[in-house]
């Protein structure tokens, strides 16, 4: 089992999305892509989740506004998380 890794999760409509800050080459994304499953803890909830890659570039761009809104106070982190590199590493979270 791996130690917990902070991830950038946002809600867009009824969907939850996560992006790898370092893009598709990052270790966290490679593990998520290989296993397609994980366990998250957020807002007092603990859940097993399934990762689904978002292959459609238009759909992958959808959560950009949610990232800008949610993480506005972390202004130095917003540009990289909405950049093409991170956008290409967008995963949808669903309950396992």
N, C-alpha and C positions, 0 to 999 in steps of 0.2 A: 504494500500500500504506500502511496506517495504522500508526502506532507501536503497540507492544504495550500492551494495557490489562489491568490486574489484574482478575480476575473471581472471583466467589464460587461455587466449584464444590463440590458434595457428591455422595456416593454414597448412594443409597437402594436397597437390594437390588442388582439387576444394572444399574441405571440411573444415569447421571450427569446432574445438573441444575445449571443456572446461573440466577442471578437478577440482575436489574439493581437495584442499590441504590436508584436514583432512580425506579424504576418504568418504566412503558411510555413515558413522555415523555423519558427519558434518551437522549442521543445514541448511546451504545453499543447500547442495546436497539433503537432505530430502525434502525440499520445492520444488526444481526444479523437483524432481522425482514425487512428488505428483501432481503438477500443469501441468507439461510438457510445460509450456509457461513462457515467461518473456519479458522484454524490455531491450535492451542493447544500450549503447552509447559508440561509439569507433571511433576514427579518424574523428570526426565531423559528424558521422552518428547516427541517432536514428532509431532503428528497433525493431519491435515485432518479437520474435523468438519462435521456437518450439525446445524443448530438446528431443532428442532420445537417449536412452541408447545404448551404444556399448557393447553388450554382448559377442562378440567373442574376446577372449584374444589376439589373433594375431592381429586383427584389432585395438584393444585398445592400443597395443604397437606401432602401426604405428606413432603416433604423437610424440613419445619420442625424435626423432632427431630434430623436429621443436622446442620442448620445450628447448632442450639443446642449440640450436642456438639462439633463440629469447631471452632467459633469461640468457645467459652466464654471463652477467655482474652482475647478482644477484646470484652469485655462491652458496651461502648458501641455496637458495631456490630450486635450480635445483634438487639435489638428492631426496628430498621428493616428488617433483612433477612427477618424473619418476619412483618412487618406486611402488611396487605392490599395496599398499594401495590406492594411488591416481589413479593409472592406472585402478583400479577396479571401479573408480568413473568417468569414461570418458563418456562425453555426446557429441553428434554431434548437432551442431546448424544449423537450416534451417530457412529461412524467414517464417513468419506466413502468 
